[in-house]
Amino acid sequence: MSMRKQDISSRHFQRKISEFCKLRIAPKTSKRVLENIRPYLVSLITQRKSPPLPNGRIDWSTIGQACGIETELTAELKRQLRPGLDAIIRWLGAAPATEERWTPKPTVRPDKIAPIRKAASSPSTGQPKRAAADGTFARSASSSRGPAPKPISPFPEPLFEAKEDPASFQDALAYHMRRFGDTYWQLYRAVVQLNETFDSKTLLSWIQGERVPRSVASFEILRRIERRYRLSEGYFKEKVPHQARSLYSHDLGDISPAERRRMSLHLPDDFSSLPFAKREEIVDWVRRVIISGATEYRRYQAAAVKQRYAIRFPGVTYGGSPLSPRSLASAVGENQKAVPEFDDPDLLSGVVDAPPRLAMEMADLIRFKTSTLTAIGFQRNGVWGEETASQKIEHLGLMFGALVASPNGAVKGCGVPVSQLSFGLLVFPGVWDWYLQWREQRRGFYTKWEEDMLMVAQALTRADVGWIRQHPELLKSVRPIDGLIEREEIEFAARDWHGACDAFHRHAANRSKEIQRVMRVHRDPFEPIMCVLEADSPLAEYRKITDEILQRMPDESRYPRSAAEAVRSFLLLRLGLHLGLRQKNLRQLRVCPRGHYPTSERRLEDMKCGELRWSDRDHGWEVLIPSVAFKNSGSSFFGQKPFRLILPDLLDLYKYLDAYIDRHRGVLLDGAKDPGTLFVKTVKTISVDAAYNSTTFYEAWRTVIQRYGIYNPYTGRGAIKGLLPHGPHNLRDILATHILKQTGSYEQANYAIQDTPDVVQQHYGRFLPQDKAALAAKILNQVWEAA
C-alpha cells in the first residue's frame, strides 16, 4: 500500500474510532475519562502501534496508566472499550487478543490477609512471591498500580532512520513520532513544562489534522519538538499549510486591537522573546514603512486625515446617470432630515451634510455637466464623466468644509455659518484668496491642487458657458462675511452680474499664473517604486511579487477563502502587468466565463467598461475594452478603435485564471449579488456590495504590496527591498520605464500604457538619460566585439 493510501486509511479509521467512543464509551463514563481514552486510541492509530498485549492478553493496567484513568477503569468500562481495541488490533494486522476469563476468588478471612501481605512485602528473603493457601497471589502496594511510567528522555534515540519527508504538517509530525517511539502523551510530557498552560488537546488536534499551529506559544512548542527530534529549525513551520497567515498572541503592550491585526502579519515569530528595545524598533519600522509608508507626502496625508472637515452631498449621485430635477429635489429632501441647523462654527468638527439650498445647487451643477443634452436656454463647453463629476463634488465639498470649520479648532477654518453656504460665494475674490492661503499654510507651499481648483472656478464663470454665469439667482443668498465679502461687492454684483463674473474670471487667471511660478510637487508618484524603476529590468524586478504570492499560497482544501484571496492578488498584478490599464479600467473589467455568450461591443460602449472573455478563434483569454471607456479616449493611440489583447499563457496564467473564475470568485462572493466584474471583494457579514470602488480597489492593491511586496528584514518575507506601499497606477510607470530602458523608444513605451509618445516623454523621460549612453554603447561595442 502506498504512503498516501495508508494516510487516507488512517484518517478514515480515526474517524470511526472517534465515533465509537462517542457511541459506546461516552454513555458509560465521565467526560474527563472520555477525553483521556479517545486521544489514546487515536494515538495507537496514528503511530500504528498495538495496544499492550503481554502473553496475548490486553494489559489493562498499562492502558489505565497511559490514559490516566487507573481508578476509573471499571469492569463495565473495560467491556465497552474492548471492541474498540480489538478493531485497532485487526486494523494493524496483529494477532487477536486472548479472551480473559474471570474466576471468583475464595473468601479469605481477615486474620489471614495480614500475614500474607507481610510475607509478600518482606525484602529480606529474596524469594519469589508464593501462592497463599487459598490459591491467590499476594501483591505489594506498588505492583497493584501497574508498571512505572516510561522515563522521558530529552533526546531519545530514533528507532529507524528517516527515509521519508512527508509533505503535510500532520503526516510529518506523526512520522517522526513513530521514528522515536513517542506516544501523544509522552510527547506532551516531554515538551510542555509543568508551569505552562498549553493544552494537551491542542497537540492532539495537530496529530489528528483537525488544527494547525497559530499562536506564538504553539510555534514555541514546535521548536521544542524539532530540538527533541534533532530536526532543522523551522522544519515543521515550513509544512504548515497557510504560510501567509499571521500569528496571534504577540506581546504588543497597549497597542489597539485594530492596529494589532494590521501589524501581526509583519512581526517575527519570536517577537515576544526579544528585548524591549528590539521590539520597539520592529514596531516602529512596521508602522513607518509598511502600514503608513515612509514618504514625506504619506506622513503629511496621515496627519491630515485625522482632521475631518468637509461638506457632504448625500442627495447627489456619485456615479451613473444623473438624477432628474424632480428626483433631485426628492433625494435632497430625504437626506436633509438630520441636517444641523446651527450656525455656531465651534460646533462644526467633522463632516456634515450640506444644507438643502447648497445640496440643490450642487445637484443642478452635476446635472448640467453630465446630462446628455443641455437644458433649453443654457450652454456649456465640455461634459464631465463619472469619475470627473465625483472628483469635483469631493473637491468642492472640501472647500465648503474649510469655510465652515471652526477657526479655533485643529482645522483652523473660516467659521462661515452653514446657512450662508452657496455657490454664489465663489464669484468673490476674497473667498478664493482665503482658501488658497489656507491651503498653503496647511501644506507649507502651493501645489497643482490649487491651480486645478482655480481652473474649475474659471470654467464656472466663463462667458456664455459657465454654470455660475448662467445662474445670477445664486447671489440672492449671499450675505457679507467679515474679511471675505464686503457689502459693496454684493451690491456691485447685483447691478452687473456678468461684470462681476468677468472681474473674478480675470482674478482667477492671474492667481493661476502666480501659483504656477511657485508651486511644488509634494507627491512624487515614483518615490514608492523607485527601487524598481532603477533596476536594469523593472518588470522582472516587480514580477518577484507574483512569485512571492505563489510561494505562500495557502492550501485551498483547508483554507478556501484565503486561497481565493491569494489567487485574486496574483491575478491583480499579473493582469495589470500584461495590460497596463488605469485603475478604473482594471477595476471595472467584466468577466464572461467559458461557454457563455460574450457581451456585445455596443453594450460595453454603453457601460463604458471592458470584458475578459474566451476567444475560440485565438484559443485564449481576450480582453476587449471600447475606446470610450478610457480616460484619453480621444487620443491618437485608439483612433476610435477598441483595445483588444490576447493574454499570453505564460507561467500558469491560464491555470490560475480558470481556477479563479470557476471556483475562487464564487468563494469570495459567498452567495452575494454578483456585480459581474472580474475582481470582487471578499463578502463578509458587514459587506453591502461585492464590487470595488476606487478607494477599496486602491486599498486592496496596497494590501497586496504590504503583504507580499515589501521585504521585511525581521521576518525574511517580502519580495523587494526598499519598496513602499503604492496603488495600481504605478504599474503603468513600471511598464513604460521598462520599455524605455530596454529600447530607448518613447513610441514603443506608449503602446504599453495606451498613451502618446509626448505624454510618455513628459512623464518618464527622467529615467532614460542614464541609459542612453548604455544603449548607444551596446550598438558601438558590436564593432569591437566583431574584431
C-alpha positions in Angstrom: 0.0 0.0 0.0 1.4 3.4 -0.9 2.0 6.0 1.8 -0.9 8.2 0.5 -3.3 5.3 0.7 -2.1 4.5 4.2 -2.7 8.1 5.3 -6.2 8.0 3.8 -6.9 4.7 5.6 -5.6 6.1 8.9 -7.7 9.2 8.8 -10.8 7.2 7.9 -10.2 4.8 10.8 -9.5 7.6 13.2 -13.0 9.0 12.5 -14.5 5.6 13.0 -12.8 5.2 16.4 -13.9 8.7 17.4 -17.5 7.8 16.5 -17.1 4.5 18.5 -16.0 6.5 21.6 -19.0 8.8 21.2 -21.5 6.0 21.0 -20.1 3.3 23.3 -17.8 5.0 25.8 -19.5 8.4 26.4 -22.7 6.9 27.9 -20.7 4.8 30.4 -18.3 7.2 31.9 -17.5 10.9 32.6 -16.4 13.5 30.1 -12.9 13.6 31.6 -12.4 9.9 31.1 -13.7 10.0 27.6 -11.4 12.8 26.7 -8.5 10.8 28.0 -9.4 7.5 26.3 -10.1 8.9 22.8 -6.7 10.5 22.3 -5.0 7.3 23.5 -6.9 5.2 20.9 -6.2 7.7 18.1 -2.5 7.8 19.0 -2.4 4.0 18.5 -3.7 4.5 15.0 -1.5 7.5 14.0 1.6 5.7 15.3 0.4 2.3 14.0 1.1 0.8 17.5 -0.7 -2.1 19.0 -2.3 -2.0 22.5 -0.1 -3.6 25.2 -0.6 -7.4 24.8 1.7 -9.3 27.2 1.1 -13.1 26.7 -1.5 -12.2 24.1 -3.8 -10.6 26.6 -4.8 -6.9 27.0 -2.8 -5.2 29.7 -5.5 -3.0 31.3 -3.2 -1.6 34.0 -0.8 -0.2 31.3 -3.7 1.2 29.4 -5.2 2.8 32.5 -1.9 4.4 33.4 -1.3 5.7 29.8 -4.8 7.3 29.9 -4.5 8.5 33.4 -7.7 6.7 34.5 -6.4 3.9 36.7 -9.2 4.3 39.3 -12.0 4.8 36.8 -11.2 1.7 34.7 -14.1 -0.4 35.9 -15.1 -3.9 34.6 -18.0 -2.3 32.7 -15.7 0.3 31.0 -13.3 -2.5 30.0 -16.2 -4.4 28.5 -17.2 -1.4 26.4 -13.6 -0.5 25.5 -12.6 -4.0 24.3 -14.4 -3.9 20.9 -12.5 -0.7 20.0 -9.1 -2.2 21.0 -9.9 -5.4 19.0 -10.8 -3.3 16.0 -7.4 -1.4 16.2 -5.6 -4.8 16.5 -7.4 -6.1 13.4 -6.6 -2.9 11.5 -3.0 -3.2 12.4 -3.0 -6.9 11.3 -1.8 -8.2 14.7 -2.8 -11.4 16.4 -6.1 -11.1 18.2 -6.0 -10.7 22.0 -6.9 -13.8 24.1 -10.2 -13.5 25.9 -9.7 -13.1 29.6 -11.7 -15.3 31.9 -12.7 -14.2 35.3 -13.0 -16.7 38.2 -14.2 -15.9 41.6 -11.7 -15.9 44.4 -12.3 -17.9 47.5 -13.2 -15.8 50.5 -10.2 -15.0 52.7 -10.5 -14.5 56.4 -9.3 -11.1 57.6 -6.9 -12.8 60.0 -5.1 -14.5 57.0 -4.6 -11.3 55.0 -2.1 -9.5 57.1 0.5 -12.3 57.3 0.3 -12.9 53.6 0.9 -9.2 52.8 3.7 -9.1 55.3 5.4 -12.1 53.8 5.0 -10.9 50.3 6.4 -7.5 51.2 9.4 -8.8 53.1 12.6 -7.7 51.3 14.9 -9.8 53.3 14.1 -13.3 51.9 14.9 -12.6 48.3 12.5 -15.4 47.4 9.8 -15.1 44.8 6.3 -14.5 45.9 4.5 -17.7 46.7 0.8 -18.6 46.4 -1.2 -18.4 49.5 -3.1 -21.4 50.8 -6.3 -20.2 49.1 -4.6 -20.0 45.7 -4.3 -16.2 45.4 -1.1 -14.3 44.8 -0.1 -11.6 47.3 0.9 -8.2 45.7 2.8 -5.3 47.0 1.3 -1.8 47.0 3.5 -0.7 44.1 2.7 -3.6 41.9 -1.0 -3.0 42.2 -0.6 0.4 40.5 0.9 -1.2 37.3 4.3 -0.6 35.7 6.2 2.6 36.4 5.8 5.4 33.8 8.3 5.3 30.9 11.1 7.8 31.6 11.2 10.9 29.5 14.5 11.4 27.6 15.1 14.9 26.3 16.8 13.5 23.2 15.6 9.9 22.5 17.3 7.7 20.0 15.4 7.0 16.8 14.0 3.5 16.2 14.8 3.8 12.5 16.5 6.2 10.1 14.4 8.9 8.4 14.0 7.8 4.8 10.9 9.8 4.1 9.9 13.5 4.3 6.1 13.8 4.4 4.8 17.0 2.7 2.0 17.8 5.1 2.4 19.0 8.6 0.2 16.3 10.2 2.0 13.5 8.4 5.4 14.8 9.2 4.6 15.1 12.9 3.1 11.6 13.1 6.0 10.1 11.1 8.7 11.5 13.4 6.7 10.5 16.5 6.8 6.9 15.1 10.6 7.2 14.5 11.2 8.0 18.1 8.5 5.7 19.6 6.6 8.7 21.2 3.0 8.5 22.1 0.9 11.6 22.2 1.0 11.8 25.9 4.8 11.1 26.1 5.5 13.9 23.6 3.3 16.2 25.6 5.1 15.4 28.9 8.5 15.9 27.1 8.0 19.3 25.5 5.5 21.1 27.8 6.7 22.3 31.2 4.6 21.9 34.4 4.1 25.6 34.9 2.8 26.2 31.3 -0.9 26.3 30.3 -0.5 24.7 26.9 -3.5 22.3 26.5 -2.7 18.7 25.6 -5.8 18.6 23.4 -4.1 21.2 21.1 -1.2 18.9 20.5 -3.7 16.0 19.8 -5.6 18.2 17.3 -2.3 18.7 15.4 -1.8 14.9 15.2 -5.3 14.3 14.1 -5.1 17.0 11.4 -8.0 19.0 12.9 -6.0 22.1 13.6 -2.6 23.6 12.9 -0.4 25.9 15.0 -1.5 29.6 15.0 -0.2 31.2 18.2 3.2 32.2 19.4 3.0 29.6 22.1 2.2 26.8 19.6 5.2 27.7 17.5 7.4 27.6 20.6 6.2 24.0 21.2 7.0 23.2 17.6 10.6 24.4 18.1 10.9 22.2 21.2 9.7 19.2 19.2 12.2 20.0 16.5 15.0 20.1 19.0 13.9 16.9 20.6 13.9 15.0 17.3 17.1 16.8 16.2 15.4 18.3 13.1 16.4 21.5 11.3 15.0 24.7 12.8 11.7 25.6 11.1 11.2 22.1 9.8 7.6 21.8 10.9 6.8 25.5 10.4 7.6 25.2 6.7 5.0 22.5 6.4 2.2 24.5 8.0 -0.4 24.8 5.2 -1.1 28.6 5.4 2.3 30.3 5.2 0.8 33.8 4.7 -1.2 33.6 7.9 -0.2 35.7 10.9 0.5 34.6 14.4 -1.5 35.9 17.3 -0.8 36.5 21.0 2.3 38.7 20.3 3.2 40.9 23.3 2.3 44.3 21.9 1.6 46.2 25.1 -1.1 48.9 24.8 -1.4 48.8 21.0 -5.1 48.9 20.0 -6.7 45.7 18.7 -7.2 47.2 15.2 -3.5 48.1 14.9 -2.6 44.6 16.2 -4.5 43.0 13.4 -2.6 45.1 10.8 0.7 44.6 12.5 0.7 41.0 13.5 1.5 39.7 10.0 4.7 41.7 9.8 6.2 40.6 13.1 8.8 37.8 13.5 7.6 34.6 15.3 10.0 35.2 18.2 8.9 38.8 18.7 7.7 38.3 22.3 11.0 36.8 23.4 13.1 39.7 22.0 14.4 42.6 24.2 12.2 45.5 24.7 14.4 47.9 22.6 14.4 45.4 19.7 10.6 45.1 19.8 10.2 48.9 19.8 12.5 49.1 16.8 10.4 46.5 14.9 7.1 48.1 15.7 8.4 51.5 14.6 9.7 50.1 11.4 6.4 48.3 10.6 4.4 51.4 11.3 6.7 53.7 9.3 7.4 51.6 6.3 4.6 49.0 5.8 1.5 50.5 7.4 1.8 54.2 6.7 4.6 54.4 4.1 7.8 56.5 4.7 7.4 59.2 2.1 7.0 62.8 3.1 3.6 63.0 1.4 2.4 59.9 3.2 3.3 61.4 6.5 1.5 64.6 5.6 -1.5 62.7 4.5 -1.6 60.5 7.6 -1.7 63.7 9.8 -4.2 65.5 7.5 -6.8 62.7 7.5 -7.1 63.0 11.3 -8.6 66.4 10.8 -12.0 65.8 9.4 -13.6 68.7 7.5 -15.9 68.6 4.5 -19.4 69.2 3.3 -21.1 66.0 2.2 -23.7 65.9 -0.6 -25.7 62.7 0.0 -28.5 63.6 -2.4 -26.2 63.9 -5.4 -25.3 60.8 -7.4 -21.6 59.9 -7.4 -21.8 57.7 -10.4 -24.0 56.5 -13.2 -26.7 58.6 -14.8 -27.6 61.9 -13.1 -30.9 62.4 -11.3 -33.7 64.2 -12.9 -34.7 67.6 -11.4 -37.7 66.1 -9.6 -35.8 63.1 -8.2 -33.0 65.5 -7.2 -35.4 67.5 -5.1 -36.9 64.4 -3.6 -33.4 62.9 -2.8 -32.1 66.1 -1.3 -35.3 66.5 0.8 -35.0 62.9 2.2 -31.4 63.4 3.1 -31.9 66.7 4.9 -33.9 65.4 7.8 -30.9 65.2 10.0 -29.1 68.3 8.7 -27.9 70.5 11.6 -29.4 74.0 11.6 -26.9 75.6 13.9 -24.6 78.4 12.9 -22.0 78.2 15.7 -18.7 77.3 13.9 -17.3 75.8 17.2 -19.8 73.0 16.9 -18.7 72.0 13.4 -16.0 69.5 13.9 -16.1 66.9 11.2 -18.0 66.0 8.1 -21.6 67.3 7.9 -24.4 67.1 5.3 -24.9 70.1 3.1 -27.8 72.4 3.8 -30.8 72.0 1.5 -30.1 75.0 -0.7 -26.4 74.1 -1.3 -27.3 70.5 -2.0 -29.8 71.6 -4.6 -27.3 73.9 -6.2 -24.7 71.1 -6.4 -27.2 68.7 -7.8 -28.1 71.2 -10.6 -24.4 71.7 -11.4 -23.8 67.9 -11.7 -26.9 67.5 -13.9 -25.7 70.5 -16.1 -22.2 68.9 -16.6 -23.2 65.3 -17.0 -26.5 65.1 -18.9 -26.5 64.0 -22.5 -28.4 67.1 -23.7 -28.1 70.6 -22.3 -31.3 72.1 -20.9 -33.1 74.6 -23.1 -31.8 78.1 -22.7 -28.3 77.0 -21.4 -24.9 76.5 -23.0 -21.9 74.5 -21.9 -18.4 73.6 -23.1 -17.4 70.0 -22.3 -19.0 67.2 -20.3 -17.9 65.6 -17.1 -17.6 61.9 -16.9 -18.5 59.8 -13.9 -15.0 60.0 -12.3 -14.6 63.7 -13.0 -18.0 64.5 -11.5 -17.2 62.5 -8.4 -13.9 64.3 -8.0 -15.4 67.8 -8.4 -18.1 67.0 -5.8 -15.3 65.9 -3.4 -13.1 68.9 -4.0 -15.8 71.5 -3.8 -17.1 69.8 -0.6 -13.6 70.2 0.9 -13.6 73.9 0.1 -17.0 74.5 1.6 -16.0 72.4 4.6 -12.9 74.6 5.2 -15.1 77.7 5.0 -17.5 76.5 7.8 -14.9 74.8 10.0 -14.2 76.5 13.3 -11.2 78.9 13.4 -10.5 77.7 17.0 -10.2 74.1 16.2 -7.4 71.9 14.6 -8.6 72.7 11.1 -8.5 76.5 11.7 -11.2 77.2 9.2 -13.0 80.4 8.4 -16.1 79.9 10.6 -18.8 80.8 8.0 -22.3 79.8 9.2 -23.6 76.7 7.4 -26.8 78.5 6.5 -24.8 81.0 4.4 -23.2 78.4 2.2 -23.9 78.9 -1.5 -22.2 78.7 -4.9 -22.8 82.4 -5.1 -19.8 82.8 -2.8 -17.5 81.5 -5.5 -17.6 84.7 -7.6 -15.9 86.8 -4.9 -12.1 87.0 -5.0 -11.8 87.3 -1.2 -13.3 83.8 -0.7 -10.8 82.2 -3.1 -7.8 84.2 -1.7 -8.6 83.0 1.8 -8.9 79.4 0.6 -5.7 79.4 -1.4 -3.7 80.9 1.5 -5.3 78.5 4.0 -4.2 75.5 1.9 -0.7 77.0 1.6 -0.4 77.4 5.3 -1.5 73.8 6.0 0.9 72.2 3.4 3.7 74.7 3.5 3.7 75.5 -0.2 1.4 75.7 -3.2 0.8 72.6 -5.4 -1.1 71.8 -8.6 -4.2 71.2 -6.5 -4.7 75.0 -6.1 -4.1 75.5 -9.8 -6.7 72.9 -10.7 -9.3 74.5 -8.3 -8.7 77.9 -10.0 -9.3 76.3 -13.4 -12.7 75.0 -12.1 -13.5 78.5 -10.9 -12.7 79.9 -14.3 -14.8 77.3 -16.1 -17.8 78.0 -13.8 -17.6 81.8 -14.5 -16.6 81.7 -18.2 -18.7 83.9 -20.5 -21.7 82.2 -22.2 -21.0 78.6 -21.0 -20.2 78.9 -17.3 -22.7 77.4 -15.0 -22.5 80.1 -12.3 -22.5 82.8 -15.0 -25.9 81.4 -16.2 -27.4 81.5 -12.7 -27.5 85.0 -11.3 -30.1 84.0 -8.8 -27.3 82.4 -6.7 -26.5 85.9 -5.5 -29.8 86.2 -3.5 -28.5 84.1 -0.6 -25.1 85.8 -0.3 -24.5 87.9 2.8 -21.5 90.0 3.8 -18.7 88.0 5.6 -16.0 89.8 7.6 -12.7 89.6 5.8 -14.2 87.8 2.8 -17.1 89.7 1.2 -18.0 93.3 1.6 -21.5 94.7 1.2 -20.3 96.9 -1.7 -19.1 93.9 -3.6 -22.6 92.2 -3.3 -24.3 95.4 -4.5 -22.0 95.7 -7.5 -22.7 92.0 -8.4 -26.4 92.7 -8.1 -26.2 95.6 -10.5 -23.9 93.9 -13.0 -23.7 90.1 -12.6 -21.8 89.5 -15.8 -19.4 92.2 -14.9 -18.7 90.6 -11.5 -18.2 87.2 -13.2 -15.7 88.8 -15.7 -13.8 90.5 -12.9 -13.5 87.3 -11.0 -12.5 85.3 -14.1 -9.6 87.7 -14.6 -8.6 87.5 -11.0 -8.6 83.6 -11.1 -6.5 83.6 -14.3 -3.9 85.9 -12.7 -3.8 83.9 -9.4 -3.3 80.7 -11.5 -0.2 82.2 -13.3 1.2 83.3 -9.9 0.8 79.8 -8.4 2.3 78.1 -11.5 5.6 80.0 -10.8 5.9 78.9 -7.2 4.1 75.6 -7.0 6.0 72.4 -6.0 5.4 68.7 -6.4 4.5 67.3 -3.0 3.7 63.8 -4.0 6.3 62.2 -6.2 4.4 59.3 -7.7 7.7 57.4 -8.4 9.1 57.5 -4.9 7.4 54.3 -3.5 8.6 52.3 -6.5 12.0 54.0 -7.1 13.9 50.8 -6.2 12.0 49.0 -9.0 12.4 51.8 -11.6 16.2 52.0 -11.0 16.6 48.3 -11.7 18.0 47.1 -15.1 14.8 45.3 -15.7 11.9 47.0 -13.8 9.3 44.5 -15.0 11.4 41.5 -13.9 12.0 43.1 -10.5 8.3 43.7 -9.9 7.4 40.3 -11.1 9.1 38.9 -7.9 5.9 39.9 -6.0 3.9 37.3 -8.0 6.4 34.6 -7.2 6.2 35.5 -3.6 2.4 35.1 -3.7 2.6 31.7 -5.2 5.3 30.6 -2.7 3.0 31.5 0.2 -0.2 30.2 -1.4 -2.4 28.5 1.3 -4.0 25.1 0.9 -7.3 25.5 -1.0 -8.9 22.4 0.6 -8.3 23.7 4.1 -8.5 27.5 3.6 -10.7 28.1 0.6 -11.3 31.8 1.3 -7.6 32.6 1.9 -6.6 30.7 -1.2 -9.2 32.7 -3.2 -7.8 36.0 -1.9 -4.2 34.9 -2.7 -5.2 34.0 -6.3 -7.1 37.3 -6.7 -3.9 39.1 -5.5 -1.8 37.1 -8.0 -4.2 37.9 -10.9 -4.4 41.6 -9.9 -0.7 42.0 -10.5 -0.4 39.7 -13.5 -3.2 41.2 -15.5 -2.0 44.7 -14.5 1.5 43.9 -15.8 0.2 42.5 -19.0 -2.5 45.1 -19.8 -1.0 48.4 -18.4 -4.5 49.7 -17.7 -5.5 52.5 -15.4 -7.1 51.7 -12.1 -10.7 52.4 -13.3 -10.4 50.2 -16.4 -8.9 47.3 -14.5 -11.4 47.6 -11.6 -14.4 47.7 -14.0 -13.2 44.9 -16.2 -16.1 42.4 -16.5 -15.8 38.7 -17.0 -17.5 36.2 -19.3 -16.8 32.6 -18.3 -16.0 30.0 -20.9 -19.1 28.7 -22.7 -21.1 31.9 -22.1 -22.0 34.4 -24.8 -19.8 37.5 -24.5 -21.2 41.0 -24.1 -21.6 42.9 -27.4 -19.2 45.7 -28.1 -22.1 48.2 -28.3 -23.3 47.1 -24.9 -19.8 47.6 -23.5 -19.6 51.1 -25.0 -22.9 51.9 -23.2 -21.5 50.7 -19.9 -18.0 52.2 -20.7 -16.1 49.2 -19.5 -14.3 46.2 -20.9 -14.6 42.5 -20.6 -12.5 39.4 -20.3 -13.8 36.6 -22.5 -12.6 33.3 -24.0 -11.8 33.6 -27.7 -12.4 30.4 -29.7 -10.7 31.9 -32.7 -7.4 32.6 -30.9 -7.8 29.8 -28.2 -7.0 32.2 -25.4 -8.4 34.7 -23.0 -9.2 38.0 -24.7 -9.5 41.5 -23.1 -11.8 43.8 -25.1 -12.3 47.4 -24.0 -14.1 50.1 -26.1 -12.1 53.3 -26.5 -14.8 55.4 -24.9 -14.0 53.6 -21.6 -10.6 55.2 -21.4 -9.8 58.5 -19.9 -7.9 59.6 -23.0 -10.4 58.1 -25.4 -9.8 60.9 -27.9 -6.1 60.1 -28.1 -4.5 59.2 -31.4 -3.5 55.8 -29.8 -7.0 54.5 -30.2 -8.2 56.1 -33.4 -11.8 55.3 -32.2 -10.9 51.6 -32.2 -11.3 49.3 -29.2 -8.4 48.0 -27.2 -8.0 44.3 -27.8 -5.4 41.9 -26.4 -5.0 38.2 -26.1 -3.4 37.3 -22.8 -0.3 35.1 -23.1 -0.4 31.7 -21.4 2.9 32.2 -19.6 3.9 30.9 -16.1 0.5 29.2 -15.5 -1.5 32.4 -16.0 -4.4 30.5 -17.6 -4.3 27.9 -14.9 -5.0 30.5 -12.2 -7.4 32.4 -14.4 -9.6 29.3 -14.9 -9.4 28.4 -11.2 -10.3 31.9 -10.1 -13.3 32.2 -12.5 -14.6 28.6 -11.8 -14.1 28.4 -8.1 -12.3 31.2 -6.2 -14.5 34.0 -7.4 -17.6 32.2 -6.1 -15.9 31.7 -2.7 -15.3 35.4 -2.4 -18.9 36.3 -3.3 -20.3 33.8 -0.8 -23.8 33.9 -2.3 -23.9 37.7 -2.6 -25.2 39.5 -5.6 -22.6 39.2 -8.5 -21.6 42.6 -9.8 -20.2 41.0 -13.0 -16.7 42.4 -12.6 -13.7 40.1 -12.7 -12.3 41.3 -9.4 -14.7 41.2 -6.4 -14.3 41.9 -2.8 -14.4 39.3 -0.1 -18.1 39.4 1.0 -18.5 39.4 4.8 -21.4 40.0 7.2 -20.8 43.7 7.1 -20.4 43.9 3.3 -23.0 45.8 1.3 -21.7 45.5 -2.2 -19.2 43.0 -3.7 -18.0 45.5 -6.3 -14.8 47.5 -5.7 -14.9 51.3 -5.9 -11.8 53.5 -6.5 -11.0 53.7 -2.8 -11.4 50.0 -1.9 -9.6 48.9 -5.0 -6.6 51.1 -4.1 -6.6 49.7 -0.6 -6.8 46.1 -1.9 -3.8 46.7 -4.1 -1.9 48.4 -1.3 -2.6 45.5 1.0 -1.1 43.1 -1.6 2.1 45.2 -1.7 2.2 45.4 2.1 1.8 41.6 2.5 3.9 40.2 -0.4 5.9 43.1 -1.9 7.8 44.9 0.8 10.8 43.0 2.0 10.8 42.7 5.8 14.3 42.2 7.3 12.9 41.0 10.5 10.8 38.1 9.1 12.6 37.4 5.8 9.3 37.7 3.9 8.5 40.0 1.1 9.9 40.3 -2.5 11.6 43.7 -3.0 13.9 45.6 -0.7 13.2 49.3 -0.4 9.6 49.1 -1.9 6.9 51.2 -0.2 3.1 50.8 -0.3 1.5 52.1 -3.5 -1.5 51.8 -5.8 -2.3 50.2 -9.1 -1.4 53.3 -11.2 2.3 52.7 -10.5 2.2 49.6 -12.8 2.0 52.0 -15.8 5.1 53.7 -14.6 6.9 50.4 -14.3 5.9 49.2 -17.8 6.8 52.5 -19.5 10.1 52.7 -17.8 11.0 49.1 -18.5 10.4 49.6 -22.3 12.4 52.9 -22.2 15.3 51.2 -20.6 15.3 48.3 -23.0 14.6 50.1 -26.3 15.0 53.8 -25.7 11.8 54.3 -27.7 9.1 56.6 -26.4 6.8 55.3 -29.2 7.1 51.7 -28.0 6.6 52.7 -24.4 3.3 54.4 -25.2 2.0 51.2 -26.7 2.3 49.5 -23.3 0.1 52.1 -21.5 -2.3 53.2 -24.3 -0.9 56.8 -24.5 1.0 59.0 -26.8 4.9 59.4 -27.1 4.6 63.0 -26.0 2.9 62.0 -22.7 5.5 59.3 -22.1 8.4 61.6 -22.7 6.9 64.2 -20.4 6.3 61.8 -17.5 9.1 59.2 -17.9 11.9 60.9 -19.7 13.8 61.3 -16.4 14.6 57.6 -16.4 16.2 57.5 -19.8 19.2 59.8 -19.8 21.4 57.5 -17.6 20.6 54.6 -20.0 21.0 56.4 -23.3 24.8 56.1 -23.2 24.5 52.4 -22.4 22.1 51.9 -25.3 24.4 53.6 -27.7 27.5 51.8 -26.4 25.7 48.5 -26.9 25.5 49.2 -30.6 29.0 50.7 -30.9 30.7 47.9 -29.0 29.5 45.4 -31.6 32.3 46.7 -33.9 34.9 45.9 -31.3 33.4 42.5 -30.5 33.4 41.6 -34.2 37.1 42.5 -34.4 
